[in-house]
Amino acid sequence: MAQLIFTQQLGRFLPVPQVNTDATDLRAALDAAFAGQPRLRGYVLDEQGHLRENVVIFIDGKRNADRVRLDDALAPDSRVYILQALSGG
């Protein structure tokens, strides 16, 4: 099963447990995570369902390719890291 790991930056706002899913693409995997924690959707996706500008996702060490469709393929053993990019100086 693919594993979604939400980093602690998001954990400041709400519980972000690791999620195991048999989803075959990123959008379906995120939907599985949101089913268990609906409030998480607003921190990760904007009103159009696109990845928020301050959120970065890495799948097996590579940044996801499409921030709109979120159709990156997942392997059964993929590790997906979802994090909020930090800004400031």
PDB file of N, CA, C and O in Angstrom:
ATOM      1  N   MET A   1       0.837  -1.195   0.000  1.00  0.00           N
ATOM      2  CA  MET A   1       0.000   0.000   0.000  1.00  0.00           C
ATOM      3  C   MET A   1       0.876   1.249   0.000  1.00  0.00           C
ATOM      4  O   MET A   1       1.922   1.294   0.648  1.00  0.00           O
ATOM      5  N   ALA A   2       0.426   2.263  -0.740  1.00  0.00           N
ATOM      6  CA  ALA A   2       1.126   3.538  -0.731  1.00  0.00           C
ATOM      7  C   ALA A   2       0.925   4.190   0.635  1.00  0.00           C
ATOM      8  O   ALA A   2      -0.112   4.020   1.277  1.00  0.00           O
ATOM      9  N   GLN A   3       1.921   4.924   1.054  1.00  0.00           N
ATOM     10  CA  GLN A   3       1.869   5.565   2.369  1.00  0.00           C
ATOM     11  C   GLN A   3       1.957   7.076   2.196  1.00  0.00           C
ATOM     12  O   GLN A   3       2.890   7.578   1.570  1.00  0.00           O
ATOM     13  N   LEU A   4       0.985   7.804   2.751  1.00  0.00           N
ATOM     14  CA  LEU A   4       0.998   9.259   2.748  1.00  0.00           C
ATOM     15  C   LEU A   4       1.481   9.738   4.107  1.00  0.00           C
ATOM     16  O   LEU A   4       0.982   9.311   5.148  1.00  0.00           O
ATOM     17  N   ILE A   5       2.455  10.626   4.078  1.00  0.00           N
ATOM     18  CA  ILE A   5       3.042  11.140   5.304  1.00  0.00           C
ATOM     19  C   ILE A   5       2.918  12.667   5.276  1.00  0.00           C
ATOM     20  O   ILE A   5       3.528  13.338   4.444  1.00  0.00           O
ATOM     21  N   PHE A   6       2.130  13.191   6.187  1.00  0.00           N
ATOM     22  CA  PHE A   6       1.959  14.637   6.302  1.00  0.00           C
ATOM     23  C   PHE A   6       2.968  15.134   7.329  1.00  0.00           C
ATOM     24  O   PHE A   6       3.010  14.642   8.457  1.00  0.00           O
ATOM     25  N   THR A   7       3.775  16.105   6.936  1.00  0.00           N
ATOM     26  CA  THR A   7       4.815  16.587   7.836  1.00  0.00           C
ATOM     27  C   THR A   7       4.230  17.438   8.958  1.00  0.00           C
ATOM     28  O   THR A   7       3.072  17.852   8.904  1.00  0.00           O
ATOM     29  N   GLN A   8       5.031  17.684   9.946  1.00  0.00           N
ATOM     30  CA  GLN A   8       4.567  18.342  11.161  1.00  0.00           C
ATOM     31  C   GLN A   8       4.153  19.791  10.966  1.00  0.00           C
ATOM     32  O   GLN A   8       3.460  20.340  11.822  1.00  0.00           O
ATOM     33  N   GLN A   9       4.554  20.437   9.863  1.00  0.00           N
ATOM     34  CA  GLN A   9       4.069  21.804   9.633  1.00  0.00           C
ATOM     35  C   GLN A   9       2.542  21.796   9.596  1.00  0.00           C
ATOM     36  O   GLN A   9       1.906  22.687  10.159  1.00  0.00           O
ATOM     37  N   LEU A  10       1.949  20.802   8.943  1.00  0.00           N
ATOM     38  CA  LEU A  10       0.492  20.696   8.913  1.00  0.00           C
ATOM     39  C   LEU A  10      -0.052  20.228  10.263  1.00  0.00           C
ATOM     40  O   LEU A  10      -1.190  20.536  10.616  1.00  0.00           O
ATOM     41  N   GLY A  11       0.743  19.501  11.000  1.00  0.00           N
ATOM     42  CA  GLY A  11       0.327  18.999  12.300  1.00  0.00           C
ATOM     43  C   GLY A  11       0.108  20.080  13.337  1.00  0.00           C
ATOM     44  O   GLY A  11      -0.474  19.820  14.390  1.00  0.00           O
ATOM     45  N   ARG A  12       0.564  21.285  13.055  1.00  0.00           N
ATOM     46  CA  ARG A  12       0.311  22.395  13.984  1.00  0.00           C
ATOM     47  C   ARG A  12      -1.156  22.778  13.996  1.00  0.00           C
ATOM     48  O   ARG A  12      -1.643  23.342  14.976  1.00  0.00           O
ATOM     49  N   PHE A  13      -1.867  22.477  12.918  1.00  0.00           N
ATOM     50  CA  PHE A  13      -3.242  22.930  12.758  1.00  0.00           C
ATOM     51  C   PHE A  13      -4.287  21.856  13.041  1.00  0.00           C
ATOM     52  O   PHE A  13      -5.398  22.173  13.465  1.00  0.00           O
ATOM     53  N   LEU A  14      -3.946  20.596  12.813  1.00  0.00           N
ATOM     54  CA  LEU A  14      -4.890  19.499  13.008  1.00  0.00           C
ATOM     55  C   LEU A  14      -4.134  18.176  12.983  1.00  0.00           C
ATOM     56  O   LEU A  14      -3.009  18.117  12.485  1.00  0.00           O
ATOM     57  N   PRO A  15      -4.735  17.123  13.510  1.00  0.00           N
ATOM     58  CA  PRO A  15      -4.059  15.825  13.503  1.00  0.00           C
ATOM     59  C   PRO A  15      -3.795  15.362  12.072  1.00  0.00           C
ATOM     60  O   PRO A  15      -4.675  15.443  11.214  1.00  0.00           O
ATOM     61  N   VAL A  16      -2.593  14.882  11.823  1.00  0.00           N
ATOM     62  CA  VAL A  16      -2.225  14.421  10.480  1.00  0.00           C
ATOM     63  C   VAL A  16      -1.596  13.020  10.561  1.00  0.00           C
ATOM     64  O   VAL A  16      -0.379  12.864  10.470  1.00  0.00           O
ATOM     65  N   PRO A  17      -2.437  12.031  10.731  1.00  0.00           N
ATOM     66  CA  PRO A  17      -1.898  10.675  10.816  1.00  0.00           C
ATOM     67  C   PRO A  17      -1.369  10.210   9.465  1.00  0.00           C
ATOM     68  O   PRO A  17      -1.773  10.721   8.420  1.00  0.00           O
ATOM     69  N   GLN A  18      -0.465   9.241   9.495  1.00  0.00           N
ATOM     70  CA  GLN A  18      -0.038   8.613   8.250  1.00  0.00           C
ATOM     71  C   GLN A  18      -1.205   7.825   7.695  1.00  0.00           C
ATOM     72  O   GLN A  18      -1.987   7.244   8.448  1.00  0.00           O
ATOM     73  N   VAL A  19      -1.320   7.804   6.388  1.00  0.00           N
ATOM     74  CA  VAL A  19      -2.433   7.132   5.723  1.00  0.00           C
ATOM     75  C   VAL A  19      -1.876   6.093   4.768  1.00  0.00           C
ATOM     76  O   VAL A  19      -1.003   6.393   3.954  1.00  0.00           O
ATOM     77  N   ASN A  20      -2.376   4.883   4.867  1.00  0.00           N
ATOM     78  CA  ASN A  20      -2.038   3.832   3.919  1.00  0.00           C
ATOM     79  C   ASN A  20      -3.223   3.649   2.989  1.00  0.00           C
ATOM     80  O   ASN A  20      -4.367   3.575   3.437  1.00  0.00           O
ATOM     81  N   THR A  21      -2.947   3.575   1.682  1.00  0.00           N
ATOM     82  CA  THR A  21      -4.019   3.481   0.710  1.00  0.00           C
ATOM     83  C   THR A  21      -3.591   2.628  -0.473  1.00  0.00           C
ATOM     84  O   THR A  21      -2.406   2.536  -0.793  1.00  0.00           O
ATOM     85  N   ASP A  22      -4.560   2.015  -1.109  1.00  0.00           N
ATOM     86  CA  ASP A  22      -4.273   1.253  -2.323  1.00  0.00           C
ATOM     87  C   ASP A  22      -4.559   2.081  -3.574  1.00  0.00           C
ATOM     88  O   ASP A  22      -4.672   1.525  -4.666  1.00  0.00           O
ATOM     89  N   ALA A  23      -4.675   3.394  -3.430  1.00  0.00           N
ATOM     90  CA  ALA A  23      -4.912   4.296  -4.562  1.00  0.00           C
ATOM     91  C   ALA A  23      -3.760   4.188  -5.559  1.00  0.00           C
ATOM     92  O   ALA A  23      -2.613   3.950  -5.182  1.00  0.00           O
ATOM     93  N   THR A  24      -4.089   4.365  -6.832  1.00  0.00           N
ATOM     94  CA  THR A  24      -3.073   4.256  -7.879  1.00  0.00           C
ATOM     95  C   THR A  24      -2.617   5.612  -8.409  1.00  0.00           C
ATOM     96  O   THR A  24      -1.702   5.680  -9.229  1.00  0.00           O
ATOM     97  N   ASP A  25      -3.254   6.701  -7.942  1.00  0.00           N
ATOM     98  CA  ASP A  25      -2.771   8.027  -8.315  1.00  0.00           C
ATOM     99  C   ASP A  25      -2.889   8.974  -7.124  1.00  0.00           C
ATOM    100  O   ASP A  25      -3.566   8.681  -6.139  1.00  0.00           O
ATOM    101  N   LEU A  26      -2.224  10.095  -7.238  1.00  0.00           N
ATOM    102  CA  LEU A  26      -2.129  11.038  -6.121  1.00  0.00           C
ATOM    103  C   LEU A  26      -3.490  11.579  -5.706  1.00  0.00           C
ATOM    104  O   LEU A  26      -3.776  11.660  -4.511  1.00  0.00           O
ATOM    105  N   ARG A  27      -4.336  11.950  -6.662  1.00  0.00           N
ATOM    106  CA  ARG A  27      -5.654  12.517  -6.326  1.00  0.00           C
ATOM    107  C   ARG A  27      -6.459  11.531  -5.477  1.00  0.00           C
ATOM    108  O   ARG A  27      -7.037  11.921  -4.463  1.00  0.00           O
ATOM    109  N   ALA A  28      -6.503  10.264  -5.880  1.00  0.00           N
ATOM    110  CA  ALA A  28      -7.265   9.254  -5.133  1.00  0.00           C
ATOM    111  C   ALA A  28      -6.660   9.031  -3.752  1.00  0.00           C
ATOM    112  O   ALA A  28      -7.390   8.812  -2.786  1.00  0.00           O
ATOM    113  N   ALA A  29      -5.343   9.085  -3.650  1.00  0.00           N
ATOM    114  CA  ALA A  29      -4.685   8.910  -2.354  1.00  0.00           C
ATOM    115  C   ALA A  29      -5.028  10.068  -1.423  1.00  0.00           C
ATOM    116  O   ALA A  29      -5.312   9.854  -0.244  1.00  0.00           O
ATOM    117  N   LEU A  30      -5.005  11.288  -1.943  1.00  0.00           N
ATOM    118  CA  LEU A  30      -5.374  12.440  -1.121  1.00  0.00           C
ATOM    119  C   LEU A  30      -6.836  12.351  -0.696  1.00  0.00           C
ATOM    120  O   LEU A  30      -7.166  12.660   0.449  1.00  0.00           O
ATOM    121  N   ASP A  31      -7.709  11.933  -1.602  1.00  0.00           N
ATOM    122  CA  ASP A  31      -9.120  11.779  -1.247  1.00  0.00           C
ATOM    123  C   ASP A  31      -9.288  10.783  -0.110  1.00  0.00           C
ATOM    124  O   ASP A  31     -10.131  10.979   0.766  1.00  0.00           O
ATOM    125  N   ALA A  32      -8.492   9.714  -0.113  1.00  0.00           N
ATOM    126  CA  ALA A  32      -8.552   8.733   0.977  1.00  0.00           C
ATOM    127  C   ALA A  32      -8.137   9.377   2.298  1.00  0.00           C
ATOM    128  O   ALA A  32      -8.735   9.102   3.338  1.00  0.00           O
ATOM    129  N   ALA A  33      -7.124  10.227   2.259  1.00  0.00           N
ATOM    130  CA  ALA A  33      -6.689  10.923   3.476  1.00  0.00           C
ATOM    131  C   ALA A  33      -7.755  11.902   3.949  1.00  0.00           C
ATOM    132  O   ALA A  33      -8.012  12.009   5.148  1.00  0.00           O
ATOM    133  N   PHE A  34      -8.376  12.616   3.017  1.00  0.00           N
ATOM    134  CA  PHE A  34      -9.402  13.591   3.382  1.00  0.00           C
ATOM    135  C   PHE A  34     -10.648  12.919   3.936  1.00  0.00           C
ATOM    136  O   PHE A  34     -11.363  13.512   4.745  1.00  0.00           O
ATOM    137  N   ALA A  35     -10.916  11.698   3.515  1.00  0.00           N
ATOM    138  CA  ALA A  35     -12.087  10.972   4.033  1.00  0.00           C
ATOM    139  C   ALA A  35     -11.950  10.761   5.541  1.00  0.00           C
ATOM    140  O   ALA A  35     -12.939  10.805   6.272  1.00  0.00           O
ATOM    141  N   GLY A  36     -10.722  10.533   5.998  1.00  0.00           N
ATOM    142  CA  GLY A  36     -10.486  10.333   7.422  1.00  0.00           C
ATOM    143  C   GLY A  36     -10.294  11.617   8.200  1.00  0.00           C
ATOM    144  O   GLY A  36     -10.476  11.632   9.418  1.00  0.00           O
ATOM    145  N   GLN A  37      -9.930  12.695   7.524  1.00  0.00           N
ATOM    146  CA  GLN A  37      -9.684  13.985   8.165  1.00  0.00           C
ATOM    147  C   GLN A  37     -10.151  15.085   7.196  1.00  0.00           C
ATOM    148  O   GLN A  37      -9.319  15.703   6.531  1.00  0.00           O
ATOM    149  N   PRO A  38     -11.454  15.338   7.107  1.00  0.00           N
ATOM    150  CA  PRO A  38     -12.002  16.285   6.121  1.00  0.00           C
ATOM    151  C   PRO A  38     -11.414  17.697   6.189  1.00  0.00           C
ATOM    152  O   PRO A  38     -11.271  18.345   5.152  1.00  0.00           O
ATOM    153  N   ARG A  39     -11.074  18.182   7.370  1.00  0.00           N
ATOM    154  CA  ARG A  39     -10.519  19.539   7.496  1.00  0.00           C
ATOM    155  C   ARG A  39      -9.161  19.678   6.808  1.00  0.00           C
ATOM    156  O   ARG A  39      -8.745  20.780   6.453  1.00  0.00           O
ATOM    157  N   LEU A  40      -8.487  18.565   6.627  1.00  0.00           N
ATOM    158  CA  LEU A  40      -7.164  18.584   6.001  1.00  0.00           C
ATOM    159  C   LEU A  40      -7.232  19.084   4.561  1.00  0.00           C
ATOM    160  O   LEU A  40      -6.288  19.706   4.074  1.00  0.00           O
ATOM    161  N   ARG A  41      -8.342  18.815   3.881  1.00  0.00           N
ATOM    162  CA  ARG A  41      -8.492  19.224   2.473  1.00  0.00           C
ATOM    163  C   ARG A  41      -8.203  20.715   2.291  1.00  0.00           C
ATOM    164  O   ARG A  41      -7.496  21.089   1.356  1.00  0.00           O
ATOM    165  N   GLY A  42      -8.729  21.563   3.155  1.00  0.00           N
ATOM    166  CA  GLY A  42      -8.553  23.002   3.021  1.00  0.00           C
ATOM    167  C   GLY A  42      -7.124  23.473   3.214  1.00  0.00           C
ATOM    168  O   GLY A  42      -6.765  24.553   2.746  1.00  0.00           O
ATOM    169  N   TYR A  43      -6.313  22.700   3.884  1.00  0.00           N
ATOM    170  CA  TYR A  43      -4.910  23.059   4.065  1.00  0.00           C
ATOM    171  C   TYR A  43      -4.057  22.609   2.890  1.00  0.00           C
ATOM    172  O   TYR A  43      -2.979  23.158   2.660  1.00  0.00           O
ATOM    173  N   VAL A  44      -4.528  21.616   2.143  1.00  0.00           N
ATOM    174  CA  VAL A  44      -3.753  21.040   1.042  1.00  0.00           C
ATOM    175  C   VAL A  44      -4.241  21.542  -0.316  1.00  0.00           C
ATOM    176  O   VAL A  44      -3.430  21.858  -1.187  1.00  0.00           O
ATOM    177  N   LEU A  45      -5.553  21.618  -0.500  1.00  0.00           N
ATOM    178  CA  LEU A  45      -6.130  22.016  -1.787  1.00  0.00           C
ATOM    179  C   LEU A  45      -6.848  23.356  -1.670  1.00  0.00           C
ATOM    180  O   LEU A  45      -7.373  23.705  -0.613  1.00  0.00           O
ATOM    181  N   ASP A  46      -6.860  24.101  -2.779  1.00  0.00           N
ATOM    182  CA  ASP A  46      -7.599  25.359  -2.787  1.00  0.00           C
ATOM    183  C   ASP A  46      -9.063  25.110  -3.164  1.00  0.00           C
ATOM    184  O   ASP A  46      -9.497  23.962  -3.253  1.00  0.00           O
ATOM    185  N   GLU A  47      -9.812  26.175  -3.382  1.00  0.00           N
ATOM    186  CA  GLU A  47     -11.248  26.070  -3.645  1.00  0.00           C
ATOM    187  C   GLU A  47     -11.557  25.355  -4.959  1.00  0.00           C
ATOM    188  O   GLU A  47     -12.650  24.811  -5.118  1.00  0.00           O
ATOM    189  N   GLN A  48     -10.616  25.345  -5.904  1.00  0.00           N
ATOM    190  CA  GLN A  48     -10.805  24.656  -7.177  1.00  0.00           C
ATOM    191  C   GLN A  48     -10.322  23.208  -7.133  1.00  0.00           C
ATOM    192  O   GLN A  48     -10.416  22.490  -8.129  1.00  0.00           O
ATOM    193  N   GLY A  49      -9.806  22.778  -5.979  1.00  0.00           N
ATOM    194  CA  GLY A  49      -9.292  21.415  -5.860  1.00  0.00           C
ATOM    195  C   GLY A  49      -7.874  21.251  -6.356  1.00  0.00           C
ATOM    196  O   GLY A  49      -7.409  20.128  -6.553  1.00  0.00           O
ATOM    197  N   HIS A  50      -7.173  22.367  -6.562  1.00  0.00           N
ATOM    198  CA  HIS A  50      -5.775  22.340  -6.988  1.00  0.00           C
ATOM    199  C   HIS A  50      -4.870  22.421  -5.763  1.00  0.00           C
ATOM    200  O   HIS A  50      -5.273  22.917  -4.711  1.00  0.00           O
ATOM    201  N   LEU A  51      -3.676  21.941  -5.911  1.00  0.00           N
ATOM    202  CA  LEU A  51      -2.715  21.997  -4.813  1.00  0.00           C
ATOM    203  C   LEU A  51      -2.418  23.452  -4.472  1.00  0.00           C
ATOM    204  O   LEU A  51      -2.122  24.254  -5.357  1.00  0.00           O
ATOM    205  N   ARG A  52      -2.496  23.789  -3.193  1.00  0.00           N
ATOM    206  CA  ARG A  52      -2.196  25.157  -2.764  1.00  0.00           C
ATOM    207  C   ARG A  52      -0.742  25.491  -3.084  1.00  0.00           C
ATOM    208  O   ARG A  52       0.126  24.619  -3.105  1.00  0.00           O
ATOM    209  N   GLU A  53      -0.502  26.781  -3.332  1.00  0.00           N
ATOM    210  CA  GLU A  53       0.842  27.227  -3.710  1.00  0.00           C
ATOM    211  C   GLU A  53       1.873  26.954  -2.637  1.00  0.00           C
ATOM    212  O   GLU A  53       3.045  26.744  -2.950  1.00  0.00           O
ATOM    213  N   ASN A  54       1.464  26.952  -1.371  1.00  0.00           N
ATOM    214  CA  ASN A  54       2.425  26.754  -0.284  1.00  0.00           C
ATOM    215  C   ASN A  54       2.553  25.286   0.125  1.00  0.00           C
ATOM    216  O   ASN A  54       3.161  24.987   1.153  1.00  0.00           O
ATOM    217  N   VAL A  55       1.992  24.371  -0.660  1.00  0.00           N
ATOM    218  CA  VAL A  55       2.091  22.949  -0.356  1.00  0.00           C
ATOM    219  C   VAL A  55       2.933  22.270  -1.433  1.00  0.00           C
ATOM    220  O   VAL A  55       2.774  22.529  -2.626  1.00  0.00           O
ATOM    221  N   VAL A  56       3.821  21.407  -0.988  1.00  0.00           N
ATOM    222  CA  VAL A  56       4.698  20.656  -1.887  1.00  0.00           C
ATOM    223  C   VAL A  56       4.510  19.175  -1.588  1.00  0.00           C
ATOM    224  O   VAL A  56       4.410  18.773  -0.429  1.00  0.00           O
ATOM    225  N   ILE A  57       4.461  18.362  -2.656  1.00  0.00           N
ATOM    226  CA  ILE A  57       4.312  16.924  -2.494  1.00  0.00           C
ATOM    227  C   ILE A  57       5.450  16.220  -3.218  1.00  0.00           C
ATOM    228  O   ILE A  57       5.766  16.525  -4.368  1.00  0.00           O
ATOM    229  N   PHE A  58       6.051  15.276  -2.518  1.00  0.00           N
ATOM    230  CA  PHE A  58       7.099  14.442  -3.094  1.00  0.00           C
ATOM    231  C   PHE A  58       6.617  12.998  -3.102  1.00  0.00           C
ATOM    232  O   PHE A  58       6.139  12.481  -2.093  1.00  0.00           O
ATOM    233  N   ILE A  59       6.752  12.359  -4.261  1.00  0.00           N
ATOM    234  CA  ILE A  59       6.385  10.950  -4.417  1.00  0.00           C
ATOM    235  C   ILE A  59       7.660  10.184  -4.695  1.00  0.00           C
ATOM    236  O   ILE A  59       8.312  10.392  -5.718  1.00  0.00           O
ATOM    237  N   ASP A  60       8.011   9.301  -3.780  1.00  0.00           N
ATOM    238  CA  ASP A  60       9.242   8.510  -3.914  1.00  0.00           C
ATOM    239  C   ASP A  60      10.444   9.396  -4.223  1.00  0.00           C
ATOM    240  O   ASP A  60      11.282   9.058  -5.058  1.00  0.00           O
ATOM    241  N   GLY A  61      10.516  10.537  -3.534  1.00  0.00           N
ATOM    242  CA  GLY A  61      11.669  11.421  -3.644  1.00  0.00           C
ATOM    243  C   GLY A  61      11.619  12.421  -4.782  1.00  0.00           C
ATOM    244  O   GLY A  61      12.537  13.229  -4.923  1.00  0.00           O
ATOM    245  N   LYS A  62      10.559  12.391  -5.611  1.00  0.00           N
ATOM    246  CA  LYS A  62      10.447  13.328  -6.732  1.00  0.00           C
ATOM    247  C   LYS A  62       9.217  14.202  -6.533  1.00  0.00           C
ATOM    248  O   LYS A  62       8.157  13.735  -6.118  1.00  0.00           O
ATOM    249  N   ARG A  63       9.389  15.481  -6.842  1.00  0.00           N
ATOM    250  CA  ARG A  63       8.273  16.424  -6.694  1.00  0.00           C
ATOM    251  C   ARG A  63       7.156  16.069  -7.672  1.00  0.00           C
ATOM    252  O   ARG A  63       7.417  15.712  -8.821  1.00  0.00           O
ATOM    253  N   ASN A  64       5.899  16.170  -7.205  1.00  0.00           N
ATOM    254  CA  ASN A  64       4.797  15.819  -8.099  1.00  0.00           C
ATOM    255  C   ASN A  64       4.782  16.758  -9.301  1.00  0.00           C
ATOM    256  O   ASN A  64       5.178  17.920  -9.202  1.00  0.00           O
ATOM    257  N   ALA A  65       4.318  16.237 -10.437  1.00  0.00           N
ATOM    258  CA  ALA A  65       4.437  16.948 -11.703  1.00  0.00           C
ATOM    259  C   ALA A  65       3.302  17.936 -11.969  1.00  0.00           C
ATOM    260  O   ALA A  65       3.541  18.993 -12.553  1.00  0.00           O
ATOM    261  N   ASP A  66       2.099  17.625 -11.565  1.00  0.00           N
ATOM    262  CA  ASP A  66       0.948  18.434 -11.931  1.00  0.00           C
ATOM    263  C   ASP A  66       0.203  18.881 -10.685  1.00  0.00           C
ATOM    264  O   ASP A  66      -0.273  18.053  -9.909  1.00  0.00           O
ATOM    265  N   ARG A  67       0.102  20.196 -10.495  1.00  0.00           N
ATOM    266  CA  ARG A  67      -0.547  20.745  -9.302  1.00  0.00           C
ATOM    267  C   ARG A  67      -2.057  20.898  -9.480  1.00  0.00           C
ATOM    268  O   ARG A  67      -2.759  21.237  -8.527  1.00  0.00           O
ATOM    269  N   VAL A  68      -2.561  20.654 -10.688  1.00  0.00           N
ATOM    270  CA  VAL A  68      -3.983  20.816 -10.972  1.00  0.00           C
ATOM    271  C   VAL A  68      -4.687  19.462 -10.998  1.00  0.00           C
ATOM    272  O   VAL A  68      -5.602  19.224 -10.210  1.00  0.00           O
ATOM    273  N   ARG A  69      -4.268  18.581 -11.894  1.00  0.00           N
ATOM    274  CA  ARG A  69      -4.931  17.275 -12.012  1.00  0.00           C
ATOM    275  C   ARG A  69      -4.528  16.328 -10.888  1.00  0.00           C
ATOM    276  O   ARG A  69      -5.324  15.487 -10.470  1.00  0.00           O
ATOM    277  N   LEU A  70      -3.301  16.458 -10.396  1.00  0.00           N
ATOM    278  CA  LEU A  70      -2.787  15.578  -9.340  1.00  0.00           C
ATOM    279  C   LEU A  70      -2.922  14.112  -9.750  1.00  0.00           C
ATOM    280  O   LEU A  70      -3.328  13.264  -8.954  1.00  0.00           O
ATOM    281  N   ASP A  71      -2.577  13.833 -10.996  1.00  0.00           N
ATOM    282  CA  ASP A  71      -2.737  12.481 -11.528  1.00  0.00           C
ATOM    283  C   ASP A  71      -1.438  11.685 -11.565  1.00  0.00           C
ATOM    284  O   ASP A  71      -1.336  10.698 -12.295  1.00  0.00           O
ATOM    285  N   ASP A  72      -0.449  12.103 -10.789  1.00  0.00           N
ATOM    286  CA  ASP A  72       0.803  11.348 -10.716  1.00  0.00           C
ATOM    287  C   ASP A  72       0.496   9.918 -10.287  1.00  0.00           C
ATOM    288  O   ASP A  72      -0.295   9.687  -9.372  1.00  0.00           O
ATOM    289  N   ALA A  73       1.130   8.964 -10.959  1.00  0.00           N
ATOM    290  CA  ALA A  73       0.914   7.547 -10.642  1.00  0.00           C
ATOM    291  C   ALA A  73       1.612   7.178  -9.337  1.00  0.00           C
ATOM    292  O   ALA A  73       2.682   7.698  -9.020  1.00  0.00           O
ATOM    293  N   LEU A  74       0.987   6.271  -8.588  1.00  0.00           N
ATOM    294  CA  LEU A  74       1.580   5.731  -7.371  1.00  0.00           C
ATOM    295  C   LEU A  74       1.801   4.239  -7.549  1.00  0.00           C
ATOM    296  O   LEU A  74       0.965   3.533  -8.112  1.00  0.00           O
ATOM    297  N   ALA A  75       2.929   3.779  -7.063  1.00  0.00           N
ATOM    298  CA  ALA A  75       3.204   2.349  -7.025  1.00  0.00           C
ATOM    299  C   ALA A  75       2.641   1.800  -5.713  1.00  0.00           C
ATOM    300  O   ALA A  75       2.384   2.570  -4.787  1.00  0.00           O
ATOM    301  N   PRO A  76       2.451   0.505  -5.620  1.00  0.00           N
ATOM    302  CA  PRO A  76       1.920  -0.064  -4.381  1.00  0.00           C
ATOM    303  C   PRO A  76       2.759   0.265  -3.141  1.00  0.00           C
ATOM    304  O   PRO A  76       2.239   0.299  -2.026  1.00  0.00           O
ATOM    305  N   ASP A  77       4.055   0.507  -3.341  1.00  0.00           N
ATOM    306  CA  ASP A  77       4.928   0.787  -2.193  1.00  0.00           C
ATOM    307  C   ASP A  77       5.403   2.247  -2.151  1.00  0.00           C
ATOM    308  O   ASP A  77       6.398   2.554  -1.495  1.00  0.00           O
ATOM    309  N   SER A  78       4.700   3.141  -2.844  1.00  0.00           N
ATOM    310  CA  SER A  78       5.111   4.550  -2.881  1.00  0.00           C
ATOM    311  C   SER A  78       5.025   5.188  -1.500  1.00  0.00           C
ATOM    312  O   SER A  78       4.172   4.852  -0.678  1.00  0.00           O
ATOM    313  N   ARG A  79       5.953   6.129  -1.283  1.00  0.00           N
ATOM    314  CA  ARG A  79       5.928   6.962  -0.084  1.00  0.00           C
ATOM    315  C   ARG A  79       5.700   8.388  -0.566  1.00  0.00           C
ATOM    316  O   ARG A  79       6.462   8.919  -1.373  1.00  0.00           O
ATOM    317  N   VAL A  80       4.638   8.992  -0.056  1.00  0.00           N
ATOM    318  CA  VAL A  80       4.218  10.324  -0.490  1.00  0.00           C
ATOM    319  C   VAL A  80       4.336  11.263   0.707  1.00  0.00           C
ATOM    320  O   VAL A  80       3.704  11.052   1.742  1.00  0.00           O
ATOM    321  N   TYR A  81       5.150  12.297   0.550  1.00  0.00           N
ATOM    322  CA  TYR A  81       5.322  13.284   1.613  1.00  0.00           C
ATOM    323  C   TYR A  81       4.595  14.556   1.218  1.00  0.00           C
ATOM    324  O   TYR A  81       4.820  15.091   0.133  1.00  0.00           O
ATOM    325  N   ILE A  82       3.723  15.044   2.093  1.00  0.00           N
ATOM    326  CA  ILE A  82       2.968  16.264   1.874  1.00  0.00           C
ATOM    327  C   ILE A  82       3.430  17.280   2.914  1.00  0.00           C
ATOM    328  O   ILE A  82       3.349  17.025   4.115  1.00  0.00           O
ATOM    329  N   LEU A  83       3.912  18.423   2.453  1.00  0.00           N
ATOM    330  CA  LEU A  83       4.410  19.411   3.414  1.00  0.00           C
ATOM    331  C   LEU A  83       4.047  20.829   2.977  1.00  0.00           C
ATOM    332  O   LEU A  83       3.853  21.106   1.794  1.00  0.00           O
ATOM    333  N   GLN A  84       3.964  21.698   3.948  1.00  0.00           N
ATOM    334  CA  GLN A  84       3.790  23.116   3.660  1.00  0.00           C
ATOM    335  C   GLN A  84       5.168  23.718   3.501  1.00  0.00           C
ATOM    336  O   GLN A  84       6.040  23.546   4.352  1.00  0.00           O
ATOM    337  N   ALA A  85       5.354  24.430   2.396  1.00  0.00           N
ATOM    338  CA  ALA A  85       6.606  25.123   2.184  1.00  0.00           C
ATOM    339  C   ALA A  85       6.682  26.285   3.180  1.00  0.00           C
ATOM    340  O   ALA A  85       5.690  26.975   3.416  1.00  0.00           O
ATOM    341  N   LEU A  86       7.839  26.488   3.746  1.00  0.00           N
ATOM    342  CA  LEU A  86       8.036  27.590   4.681  1.00  0.00           C
ATOM    343  C   LEU A  86       8.502  28.812   3.920  1.00  0.00           C
ATOM    344  O   LEU A  86       9.278  28.699   2.971  1.00  0.00           O
ATOM    345  N   SER A  87       8.037  29.968   4.327  1.00  0.00           N
ATOM    346  CA  SER A  87       8.462  31.205   3.694  1.00  0.00           C
ATOM    347  C   SER A  87       8.918  32.194   4.756  1.00  0.00           C
ATOM    348  O   SER A  87       8.723  31.983   5.953  1.00  0.00           O
ATOM    349  N   GLY A  88       9.506  33.234   4.309  1.00  0.00           N
ATOM    350  CA  GLY A  88       9.988  34.242   5.243  1.00  0.00           C
ATOM    351  C   GLY A  88      11.491  34.411   5.106  1.00  0.00           C
ATOM    352  O   GLY A  88      12.120  33.782   4.255  1.00  0.00           O
ATOM    353  N   GLY A  89      12.046  35.235   5.921  1.00  0.00           N
ATOM    354  CA  GLY A  89      13.474  35.460   5.759  1.00  0.00           C
ATOM    355  C   GLY A  89      14.118  35.844   7.040  1.00  0.00           C
ATOM    356  O   GLY A  89      15.327  36.071   7.079  1.00  0.00           O
TER     357      GLY A  89
END
